[in-house]
Amino acid sequence: MTTTTSDTVEQAPSEERRPLMTGPALLMMNLGFFGVQFSFGLTQSAVNPLFLLIGASPEQLPILNLAGPVTGLVIQPLIGAISDRTWHPRWGRRRPFIVSGAILCSIILFLFPFVGVLWLGVICFWLLDAGNNTSMEPYRAFISDRLPKSQLARGFLTQSMFTGAGAVLANLSLFLLQKVEPLQGTAGNGVPYWMFACFMIGTFCILLTVLTAMIRTKELKPSGHELAEMRAAPKGLGPAVREIADAVRSMPVAMHKIGVVFAFQWYAMFIYWQFLAVSLGETVFNSNPETGGKAWDDAIAWSGLANGAYNFVTMISALFLVGFAQRIGAKRVHAIALGLAALSLVWLARIDNQWVTLIPMIGVGIFWASAVGVPYLMVASMVPAKRTGVYMGILNMMIVVPMLIQTITFGWIFEHWLGGKGSNAITLAGVLLGLGAIAMLWVNPPNEVDESPIVPLGGKRSITVYDRVVVGSDGTATSLYAVDRAAEVAQAAQARLIVVTAYRTGTSAPAAEGVHRDLYGAEVAREALSKSVTGLTRERARYIEQRLVEGDPAQALLDTVGNNPANLIVVGNRGLGASQGALLGSVPAGVVRNAVCDVLVVQTSALDEERLFTSSSVTSEEESGRENSQP
């Protein structure tokens, strides 16, 4: 059987160009997240204590953390928009940004503990966050670019696992290395040697994992149409900013709803990262940054262990959260996760036993698994593939804006409203997470057209999600009705719609009554296929593909879906020439008998064709002309 695939109605990344990845290859692709998250883990757990060691006061911590939200707000969407328009035959699309960000991070991680003055530490922090953001956003888009839709959930799940593992090692290193006797001394700038060791390990980890992953994982070359679009797109900062503004205006409703929850969620998490050590020092170790000493070092180390504990829980719970989200909806899963974290932090602020403080980390870890996986997976599945980079950057803007507000406002709040107590700050973080959970429940699920096909925001819809919806058509009235129904299914599932027209060569032979009459000749089949897709716009189906296939019609449909049970075949219950009384024509009967995927049989035998299909320009004269054109 010979297959010819014509141009798609809407140019989109082809599933054939995104081959399935093996388990080891998928792990290798995500390996770099381990090193990038190690660097992020140090910024969360080690940088703020380091600031305190070189002269900062607790009320200064929010403003000193301004680097994170500002660099995230500016760099991630810009890098995303620029990388969307980038392609180099040797270096690829996302890899140059991922690697350059990792190299910058490794340099700053190496230099950071040698800093002895606060202003220089702040500069290093800005550069470190710039490197982290330069790597992180293109890395997430890299996963979306590389994987077919059927593997997206597994890809982002693997990312969450490596994210948790990197953060676990970063935080455990803070705890364990502080116990190593030779590292107990302090350098001339007041920074203990065990903290030097943590940053050196981070330098090694990010270089090794990111470079290994990028060398071993190749990017897929864009199609000719995509390359032409990239070359024609204007370059520079101005067009990238306009691209971001246009993407914000046209982004799906579900992304706006995610932003409502993020306002509470990320303000709270920035408080948690900045004041965990201060809170533990007050409630467990009876110490504070002003007094310093071994008790304060113990508080810093234990905060690292607590953060490592919640990231370990993240690694485990990430295995289950995506499945729960697919069953009951990401809205409910994320609301439950936020609620658990809220209760955990309120409790944490009142615990005076250091070992008991690890129990609330279970709730924080479950929440973190949801926070770093589910939203990104939803966005990757609901936005156009060619704009994944810019939309991942916009999602990060929703994260950093609340953080930016926190850095500007919380220093005053901490000093004047919370009495300068870290435990009160952690309690407020818990309350804000609770408000985020309520906001998540208040958000109504979107319409089905805006719903994520991989991880729905609401609960299960009335339709199973399919990768492809394949429908056969010979241009007749009944087949056009089947195509119309297939387009509705593809739209609801956000799946690729493939319209297949089969034909035979040679001379037509009389067909028995009740048996499908084949099309003869490629030109006749091409006309029938053109008629079948007329009126199908991208509002009707996200991706539409046309295929002319020489051979048996039933076998053409079966070959198109292959062995993937996540596909769907749509057929009319009787084909051209089938008798009025036939319950199932020869083509649908053959498909139903041999298909490994679902088959939707559209009831067409009782249609009043003249009434329903006159608008489709299906007239008896055209039918006669088509039949007379057969050899």
Buried (B, 14 or more C-beta within 10 A) or exposed (E): EEBEBEEBBBBBBBBEEBEEBEEEBBBBBBBBBBBBBBBBBBBBBBBBBBBBBBBBBBBBBBBBBBBBBBBBBBBBBBBBBBBBBBBEEEBBBBBBBBBBBBBBBBBBBBBBBBBBEBEBBBBBBBBBBBBBBBBBBBBBBBBBBBBBBBBBBBBBBBBBBBBBBBBBBBBBBBBBBBEEEEBEEEEEBEBBBBBBBBBBBBBBBBBBBBBBBBEEBEBBEBBEEBEEBBEEBEEEEEBBEEBBEEBBEEBBBBBEBBBBBBBBBBBBBBBBBBBBBBBBBBBBBEBBBEEEEEBBBBBBBBBBBBBBBBBBBBBBBBEEBBEBBBEBBBBBBBBBBBBBBBBBBBBBBEBEEBEEBBBBBBBBBBBBBBBBBBBBBBBBBBBBBBBBBBBBBBBBBBBBBBBBBBBEEBBEBBEEEBEBBBBBBBBBBBBBBBBBBBBBBEBEBBEBEBBBBBBBBBEEBEBEBBBBBBBBBBBBBBBBBBBBBBBBBBBBBBBBBBBBBBBBEEEBEEBEEBBBBBBBBBEBBBBBBEBBBEEBEEEBBBBBBBBBBBBBBBBBBBBBBEEBEBBBBBBBBBBBBBEEEBEBBBBBBBBBEEBEBBBBBBEBBEBEBEEBBEEBEBEEEBBEEBEEEBE
